[in-house]
Amino acid sequence: MKFTTEWLSQYIDSGLTAAALSHRLTMAGLEVDSVCELFRDLGDTVKVAKILSAEKHPDADKLTVCTIQVGAENRRVVCGAPNARAGMLTAIALPGAVLQNGLIIKKSKIRGEISEGMLCSEKDLGVSEDHSGIMEIPGDFESGVSLVDVLGLADTAIEVDLTPNRPDCASVIGIAREVGGFVNKKINHPVQGPLPELTGENIPFSVDVLDQEACPRYAARMLKGVTIGPSPWWLKKRLLAVGQRPINNIVDVTNFVMLELGQPLHAFDFDMLHGGKIIVRNAKPDEKIISLDGTERQLDSEMLMICDAEKPVAIAGVMGGKGSQVTDDTINILLESAYFSPISIRRTVRSLNMGTDSSYRFERGVDPEGIPVALERAIRLMQEIAGGEIVVNGVDCCGAIPAQPKLSLRVQRVCDMLGMEISADVISELLQSIEFDVVKTNGKVLTIEPPSFRVDIEREIDLIEEVARLVGYNNIPISLPVSPMSFPETGTGRRLRKKVADIMTALGFYEAINYSFVSENHFDMLGLDKNDSGRDCVRLMNPLAEDQSVMRRSLVPGLLENVKRNINHQNVDVQLFELGKVFIPTKDPQPLEEQRLTAMISGRRNQGFPLLYAGTEKADLYDLKGVIQSLLHALRLDTVSFAADEQKLPYAKDGNCLYLKAAKVIIGCFGYIAKDVLKEFGIKQDVLFMDLSLTRISELKARSKAFEPLPRFPAVKWDIAVVVPEAVGGGELLQTISDFDNPLVEKAEIFDIFRGKSVEHGYKSVAVSITYRSREQTLEDDMVAAVHKNITNLLVSRFQGKLREV
């Protein structure tokens, strides 16, 4: 939006310089793109001149030698303009002047005659595109005075880059309203007093709106007997200053009012409208129109058109048609002022790939209540400039336009958002300064009715933003936020995940993070049967890709893909783990989410050490078991034991793996990945895995931390070898000793497992070392022997074993 400070001053006296005005507008949310002083460089070198005589050039038929009076001196100037004549007031550029096109004026000799300057056309001076002759200055002015002062050209143009939510500022009156808000002054509206009521009776035309959704309001008035001609200088100057090209007095008024009030208008040559009718409808299939720019445009059925009784005469809200344009022969004018749906206009603009000043405003939303105001303003100006008679009545077809909602504004909420105290009275004054209506107040809550031109005000926060703008963002005091110095307690699950991640990292593993969305092919790659419950999964309604169509049931496939990627990049020694959720469908709408820890080892053991010292031995099941034991020890979980189980795992080697149990509940498993599964994933080396349920682990009770003083008395180690069936696990023996619960038993550990000729087939010999210690005295053999015998008898009886004789 471009305007000038002189034009703005017609509606409000801001008392601000152009620089200060630009700064205040920017700080109010209307970013100023440019500030340009107009015609200031012409002030001393372009003067008003009077032609005293105009004689033909002796050596050129088309040139005239003029004697020019410039103040107290006379000059001779050679001129080629056909309208140069004695007694005429015109503009002269003196030697040294630099015109708008960059031409530097010098004293020169033209066909033997001295020329002391240049008589200028309007185009030479940059005030219009007219170069048919030299500029003719109307009125009685003294020669020698500055042309800039005489014509009032000295001005400053300011261009504002509007955001899409502020169509109300796409007008000079809208800018003035904003300025009035921050300088606390009322603006002078150009249209005062009540508007005439347009009933549509006794008029020579009719309006029929067939699509009231796309055109909720359409108003029109008629002006008879106009005289088409050039606009007066004041009107031309207004348009030229903001980059608009003057056309004729009627069209210039429509452009002027659009820039002044923000309401686009269109003037039709009434005599070119068949049947004296205006019909607002959608275009028919294969219908065409030649627009004002001379282009034939193909229309479609979604484009809103302004038509007469036979054909389209304008593209609604975008551009008029050539067949009904105002020309020098126009006598009767029909003036349109309307509200078109922004969505409809935007669609038309995109389809036709054409945008205009009118469509710019209609796309963003014009003021539906400003339609009759702009119509009245324009019709009066047209009569004043072009003469004619205004038809007393007119048409105003007003459909269903949503009213602006009344909004509640809490005073305390404003204070909280701005970080400053501000009273209800001050808030009311600020909002009223930009024409918001404060309906009522009780000191704590204001009821606000936004004006019809503020289509962007929908919520309380929008009102608070207006208050902040009017207070001035720079005037809001800086205040540091005050917040309580307390931190919410981290959840148990989150603490466990962090601790597990730290433990696994300390054990030499790298963490992997994979997507929760996986391919359904993973079930086949893991070797799951068609009826395996592991295939039950949560399917996505709108998957991002085919390989992300279900939510994962296991972390194993993702880690196998990670192992494969590492090996393919020649990183053949891999230790990875992942902490994440798996999703198990239930009868409820939401799936069961279970936290799991999955880890994999492939390649050599001691991966963190150089080959020279660590060797090339491959990691095996005992390495992975050691990792699990270290993890359980760090988590202080003494109730977890290792056990075999008849349950088969499809992706484990030979279907077998070892399980971790707590109170007979399986909390995880570990083992080798089956060869055929590795083949499916393209892996050619052994991979060990462990898969634990963190959800179940979090439910286990950890051993309490308790201080234990250094022992004062020595320990005694006694060994025992028990022959037990192969099915008995070593962990079961150790757990039985632990459960014996004698204060002298400090710990027990297996140091040998023997199978041989001296041991019956189907049995094994397990050698256990038991450490005994008393906190009160040095142990005697007879004290230890009694306890040791009881433990031996317990193991033999519970596991149907026997004491092995050495």
N, C-alpha and C positions, 0 to 999 in steps of 0.2 A: 504494500500500500504506500503510494507516494502522495505527499501533500507539501504545501509551502507554509512557512511561518506567517506570511501575510494573509493567506487564505484562512489559516487557523484563527488568526486574530479577529476575524469577523464574528466568531462565535464565543470566544473567551479571551480575556486579557490575562495571560499567564504571568507576565512580568519577567519571563525567563529568556535568557539568550538562547540561540540555537544550540550551542554546546551544552548548556545546562538542561535544556528541554530534552535533548537526545539522551543525556545521562539518566534523567528522571524516568523517561519512557522505558529505557532498557531495564532499569531497576524495578519497574512496575510489571515487568514480564513482556514488554513489547520491544523486542530487540531491534535496535536501529542498525540498518545495514550500511547506509551512506548518508553523508551530509554534504550538499553541494551548493555553493554560492552561484547565483544566476546573474549573468551579464555584468558582473562587477568590473570586469576588465575592459568594458566598452565605455565606461563612464567619462573618461577624460579625452577620448579620441573620436567618439561618434557624437555629432552635434545635430541640433535642429537647424536646417538651412532653408532660406527663402530664395527661390529662383527669380532673379530680377529680369533676365532675358534668356531666350532660347533661340539660337540661330543655327541654321544648317552648316555643317562642316564644309569648308570650301573644297576639300579633296575626298569626301566620303558621303555618299547619299544617305546612309543609314545612321550616321552619327550627328550629334547635336553639340554645339559649343554653348555652354550655359555660363552666365554670370551669376555667381552665388553670393548671397549675403550671409556671412557667418559672424554674428555679433557686430562689431564695429568695422570689420574688414570685408572686402570683397575678394572673391577668388574665381578663377576660370577653371571649369571642369568639363572635360569631354565625356559625353554620355551617349549610350546606344539605346536607351529605353524609349519606346514609342510614346509614352505618356508624359514625357518631360515638357513643361509649359511654364510660361511666365506667371508669377503670382502664386505658384504652388509651394506648399511647405513639405519638405522631404528630409531625409537623413543623409548626412555626409560623413564619410570616414576620412579623417585627416591623415596626412602622411605620418607613418609610424604606427597606425592602427593595425591590429591583428584581428581579422574577422573569424567567425566561427569555423569556417572551412580551412583555416590556417593561412589564408592569403595575407601577405604583408603589404600595406598600401605605401606607395612611394610617389614622389613628384616625378612625372614623366612627360615625354613628348609623344603625342599620338597623331600621326599623319601631319606632322609639322606644327601642331597646336599644343601648347603647354596645358597639362592637366594637373591641378593642385589638390588632388584628392579623388574620391570616388563616391558618386551618388548610389545609394544601396537599395536593393530590393529587400523584401521581408525575409527571403531565403538567405541572402547574403548575411543578414544579421542573426539568423537562426531563430526568428520568432514565428515563422511559418514556412510552408513549402512553396509559397507564391513567388514566382520569379518572372511574372508576365510584364512587369514594369517596376520602376522605382517606387519605393514606399511613399504613400500619400498620407500625411498626418492631418487628421481633421481638427478643426478648432483654430483658435487664434493664439499662437504661442510666439514668444520672442525668439528670434533666431540667435544662435550661438549658445543656447542653454543645452545641457546634457540631455540626449535622447532618453537615456536610462531613467532620468528623473521625470521627464515629461510623461513618458508612458508607464511609469511605475514598474519598471522591469527589475529593479534591484530587489532581490528576494533570495530566500534560502530554501532549497528543496530538501526534504528529509524522507528517506525511504525506510519503511518498517517491514521486517520479515515476520509476518503473522503466523502463528501456530494454527492448525486446523480447527481448534476449539474456540477461536475468537473471531468469527465472521462479523461480529458487531463492530469491530475496529477496521473493517474494510470500507471506511468512509471517513470524511473529514469530521463530521459531527461525532462519530464514534471515538476518534482520537481526542477531540475536544472534551468529550465526556470523561475520558480517562484523565486528561490534564486537570479538569475541574475537580476530580477526586483528590489528587495529591496536592493541589494548591488551595483546596477548600473554597471554590467559587462555583457559582451556577453558570450554566452556558446559555447563550441566546439562541433559541431555536428559530429557524427561518420561517416556519409556518406557525402562526399564532391564531388563537380563537377556534371556535367550533368548526368542524368539517361539514360540508353539505351532505345530506342523506341521499344516497343514490338508489332510487327505487326501481329504475328500469322502465318507468312509464313515460309515454309521449316522447319517445326518442326514435330517430330514423334507423336504428340498428338493433340487433339482438345478439345475445350471447348464450350459448348452450354448452355447458361443461358435461361431457359424457363420461369422463373418468375423474371423479372427485377425489379418489385416493391419490392420484398423481398430480392433481391440481385442486387443492382444497379451497383456494380463493383466487378469483379472477375479477378484476375491476377494469372498467373502461369508460373514457369520456371522449367527447367529440368537440373539435374546434373547426368552425366553418370560415371560409373566406380568408385564408392566410396568404401572406406574400412571402415566398421562399427567396432567401438571399443570404449574403454573408452575415455572420454574427457580429455584434458590437465588440469593440476592442476588449472590454473588461472580460467578456465571456471567452474570447479567443485566448486571452492571456492566461486565464485560469487553466484551460485545457493544455495549452502549450507548455506551461510550467511543469506539468506532471507527465509530459510525453504523449499527450493525445493530439491527434491531427484534427483541426477544425474542418467540418464538411459543409454544413449550412445551418441556419439558425434553428431549425426544428430538431435535427439530429444532435446538434451541439447541446441543446437543452437536455435531451435525454441522457447524454453522457455526463453532463455537468451534475444533474440531480443524482445519478448513480454514484458518482464520486462523492457528492456532498452527503447524501443520506444512506448510501449503501443499498438502495433498491434499484435493480435494473428495470429499465422501461423500454418499450418499443413503440415507434410511431408508424402507422400504416397510412398509405394513401387510400382514403376511404373510397374514392371513386373506382379503385382497382379491386375492391372486394365484391365479388359476385353475390347478389342477393342481399347485400347489406348485412351479412351474417358473419359471426365469429363462432366457430365450432371447435371445441377443444377435445381432441380424440387421438387415439393411437393410429399410426400410419397403416395403410392397407398393404397387402402383399404386392411387391413389385412397384410400389409407388415411388416417385422421384420428385426432387425439388432442386431448383437452381438457387443456391444461397447468394447472399449479397456479395460474396467474393467472386462470383461468376462460375463457381464449380457446381457441376451437376452431381447430386448426391443420391445414392441408392438407400432407401429407407427399409426398415423392418418393422414388424408388428409390435415391437416393444418400445418403439420411439414415440414420444408424445409430440403431437403436432398442433399448430394453430392453423385452422382451415377456414375458408369461406364456404359458400354453398357448393362449390365444385371441386376444389383442390387445396392442397396445403399452401399456406402463404408464409409460414415461419416454422423453424425448428424450435419448439418450446424451450425457452430458457437459454438457448445457445446462439442462434443467429436468425435474422429475418430472411425472407425470400426476395429475390430480385424483382419479381413481378409486382410486388406491392410496396416497393421502396419509395421514399419521399424524393421527388425530383423537382427541378425548377418549375415544372408545369403543375405541381400539386396545389390544390385549392382547399381541400377538406382533409382534416387529420382525424384519425381515430387513434387514441393513445391507450396503450395497454400497461397495466401494473398488476402483477400476479405473484402468487406463491406456488412454486413447483416443488414436488418431492425431491429432496437431494439425491435419493437413490436412483430415481428415474433419470435425472439430469446426468448423473455420473455414468450411468450405463450408456446413455446416448453419446456422451463425449468420447467414451472409450471405443464405442462401435464405429463412430465416424472419424476418430482420431483428430478431433478438432476441439480446441479450448478457446474461450473468449473471456473478456472481463465479466460478462454477465454470467456465464456458466461457472466461473470461479466462485462467485457469490452464491448462486443457487445451489451448487454442490455442497457448500458448507452450511447453508440454511440462512435465509433472510428473515427479517422480522415480519410475521404475518399481520401485526397491528400497524406496521408502518406503510402498508400498501396504499391506503387512501391518502395518507400524508404526502407521500411522494407523488401521487397522481395529482393532488391539488397544487403542490408546489410547481410541478412541471407545466400544468395547463395554464397557470397564471403567468409564468415566465414566457411561455410561447405566445400568449396573447399580447404581452407587453412588448415583445421583440418583433413578432411576425404579424401582429394585428389579428383581425378576425373576431368571430363571435363564439363564445363558449356556450354550447348547448347546455341548458340549465340542468337537466337531469343526466344520469348516467347509469351504469350497471355495476353492481358489486355482488357477485355470486360467492357467497361465503358458506363453505361446508363445515365439516367436523375437523377443527384444528385443536389438538390437545392443549388445554390450559396449563400454564406454568404451575407446578405444585407449590403449596405453601409448606415451608420448611421450618422446623424447630432448631434453634441455635442456642446451645447451652453456654452461658457466659464462662463458667468454670472450665469447660472443655476448651474454649478459645484460649484462656489463660494457660492451661496445661500445654497446649500445642505450641504456643508462641514462647513459652517460658518467661512470661511477664504478666504483671497485673494490669488488667484493662477493664473498665467499668461498662455496664450495659448502655449507659448514655453515650459513651464515646463510640462504642460499636455501632449504635443506631445512627449517629451522625456520619460515621465513615460510610456505611452502606447507603444511607440516603443521599450522600454526595454523588453517587453513581447511579441514582434513580432506582434504588431498591426500595420497596415499600415495607416499612416496619409496621405490621398490622397491630400487634400488641406485645406488651412486655410485663413481666412481674418482677423484674430485677434479676432473675436467675435464668429465665428462658425467654428468648425472643422468638416471635413468630414472623417469619420473613416471606414476602412474596416477590420473587425475582421478576424483573421486567421481561416483557415478551421477546426483546432482542437478545437476551442472555440465554441462549439455548443450551449452554454448557453447564448451567447451574442445576444440579440434580440431587445433591446430598449435602449434609451438614458440613462435611470436610471441604466442599467447594466454597461455602460461605466463609469458612475459616481462612481459606487461601485468599479470598478477596480482602478480608481484614488485614492479613499479613502484608499484602501488596500495598494497601493504602497506608498502613503504618510505616512501611518502608523496610525492606529486609535489612538494610544497613542500620536501622534504628532499633532493631530488636536486640536487647542486651545479650551478651555472651554469658551463658550460665552452664557450668559443668554439671553433668547428670549426677544425681545422688541415688546411689543404689546400696542396699544392705550388703555388708561384707560377709555373706554367708554363701556356702556352696551346697547345692543339693547332694545328698549322699548317692554315690554311684551304685547302681543296681548290682545285685549279687551276680547275675549272669554276665554282665559287662566286665566286672572285676575278674571273674573266672576266665573269660576269653582273653583278657589282657595278660593275665598271669600265665596261661597255657602258651600263648604266643611268645612270651618272653622265655619260657622254659625251652620250648622247641627251638627257638633261635639260638639259645645258649648251647644246645646240643648239636649245633651245626647244620640245622635245617633252614631252608629259605621258604618264605611264605608266598603262596600263590593265591590269586583272587580271580575267580572265574564267574561268568554270567550265570544267573539262576535259570535262564531260559536255555534249554538244550534241545538236541535233536532226538526224535523218537527212535532213530536208528541205534542209539546207544543200548537199548534193551537187547537187540539182536547181537550187538557186538560183545555184550557181557555174557551171552549164552543163556539168557533167561528163557524158560519154557513159555509156550503161548499162554498157559494158564497160571503162570507165576504171579503171585500178588505184587511182586516188585514192578510189574508192568502197569499197575494202576497208578495213574498220574493225573495231574491237573493240566488240562489242555487250554491253550490261549485262544480266545475268540478272534483276535486280530494280531497274529504273530508278525514280528518284524521281518522274519525270513523263515524259509522252510526248515533251516537247521536250528531254529529257536522257537519251535512250536509247542513245547511242553515245559513244565517246571520240573526241575531235577528231583529225582528220588534218592540219588546217591552222589557223593562227591568223587567217587572212584573214577568214572569216565573222564571227567574234566582233568583230573590229575594225570591220568594215563596220556591224555592229549599233550599235557605239559611235558611229561617225560619224553614223549616222542619228539616234540619240538626241540628239546635240549639235545637229545642224541643226534638229531639231524643237523644240528649246528656244532657237532663234534664235542659237545659237553657230555661225555659218556658216564661220568660219575655224578649221580643226581641224588639229592636229598631234599624233598619238597614236602610241605604240609599246607593244608587249607582249613580254615575255620569258617563254617558257613551253615546256612539253613538248608534242609531238605523239606519237601512239601508232600504230605501224604493226604490224599483225598479222604473225606469222611462223609457222613450223611448230612452234616451241617453245610451251609453255603460256603463257609471258610474252611480251607484245608488245615490240617494239623502241621505246625511248623516245629521242626526238631533241629536243635543245634548239634552239629557233629564236628569231630576232629578226624581228619583223614591224612595219613602221611605215607610217603613212598620212598624206598631206597633202591637204587640200582647202581651197579658198578662196584668199585672196591670199597673195603672198609677203611677207616681212618682217612676219610677224604680230605680232611683239613691239613694233612701233613704231606711233606714232599715224598715222592716215590722212593728216594734214596733210603729213607728211614722207615717209611710205613709199608713198603712193599706193594705187591699187586694182588694180594689175597682179596677175593670177592666177599662182600658182605653176605651174611647168612641170617638164618632165623634167630640165632642167639644175639646178634647185634641189634636186631629190631626189638627183641625181648628186653635187652638191656635199656633201650630207649624208653620202653613202656615202664619198666621198673623205676627208672630215674624220674619219669614224669609223675608216677604215683607217689614216690617218696617225697618229691617236692611239694605235692599237693597234700601230703600227710594222710594218705588213704591206705590204711593198713588192713582194711577188710576185704580188699580185692584180691582174688586168687586166679591162677591160670588153670584151665581145665579143658580136656577134650570133650567133644559133644557129638552125638550121632547126627546132628543137624548138618546138612550139606549146604555148601555155598557154591553156586554155579560158576563163579569166576575165580574160585580158589583152585590151586593145583590139586588134581585128583578129587576135587570137591571137598578137601579137608583143610581145616584151619584150627588154630587154637583160640579159645574163647576166654574173655575176662568176665568173671562173675562176682557179684556181691550179693550175699544172702540169696543165692540160687537164681538171681536175675542177671541175664546176660547184658553187659554194658558195652561190649565191643568184641572185636576179633582181629586176628592178624595171621599172616601166612604169605605164601607165594601166589602170584597171579598165574592162572592157568596158561599153558603154552598157546592153546588155540585162541584164547582171548588176546594175548599179546600179538599174535599174528593178525588178528582183526584190526588192531591199532597200529600195525606196522612196526612193532618193536621186536628186535632180534636178541635181546639179552634179558636175563632174569630180572624180575621186579618184585620186591617185597612190599607188602602193604599192611597198614593197620587202619582200622575204622572204628572209632569210639563215639558213643553217644554222650555229648557234653550235657545234654538235658538230664540224663540219668545220673551222670557223675555229680552234677550240682545238687542232687538230692541226697548224696551220701554224706555222712557225718565225718568230718576230718578230725584227726587226732589233735587234741588240745596242745598248745605250746605250754610246756612247764619246765621250770628250771630244775636241773639235776646237778647237784654238786659233784665235784670230782670224787671218784671212789677212793676210800681210805684203805680198803682191804683188797688183797689180790683175788683174781678170778681163777676158777678151776675148770678145765675142759675135759669132758668125758665123751667118748665116742660110743656109738651103738650102730650095729648093722642088722637090719631087719629084712627078711625075705618076704616079699608081698607079691600079690598077683600083678601082672603087667598092667591091668586096667587102673590100678591105684596110682594116682599122680603124686609127684613129690610135694606139690603144694598142699595136698591133703594131709600128708604126714606133718609138715611144718605147722599147718594150721591147728592140728590136733595138739601138738606140743605147746603152741601159743595159748590155746584154750585151757591148758592144764592149770594155769593160773596159780602157780606157786611162786612166792616171792624170791626164791633162790634161783629160779630160771631167768637168765638175762637174755639169751638169744639162742637160736638154733639155725644151723645151715647145713645143707647137703654138700658133701665133698667128694662123693663117689657113687656111681651106679654100675653094678657089675652083672653081666650075664655070661654064663659059661657052663662047663661040664658039671661043676659042683653045685649048680643051681638048677632046680627042676624046671623043665620046659614050661613056659607060660608064666614063669615067675622071674623076679629080678631082685637083686640085693641092693638095698639103698642104705648107704652109710651116712649117718648124721652126726655132726659135732655139736654138743650142747655145752654152752658156757654157763657156769654157776657162779654166783657171787652173793655175799651177804653184806649188808650195809652196817652191820653191828659187830661182826667178828670175822676172824680168819676161819675158813671152813675146814672141818676135819673130814677125813674120808668116810667115816660112818654116817655123817650128816648128809653127804652128797649121795652115798650109796642107796640110802632109803628112798630118796626122791627119784634117783635114776632108775631104780627097780620098778617103781610105780609107773613111770613113763613108758618103760619097756613093755610092761604087762599091758598097758593101755593100747599101745600100738599093735601088739600081737593080737589082742582080742578083737579090736575094732576092725582090723583089715584082714583077718583070717591068715595072719602071717606066722612067722616063727623067727626066733633069734638065730642069726647065722653064727656058727661056730668057726673061729679062726684056726 
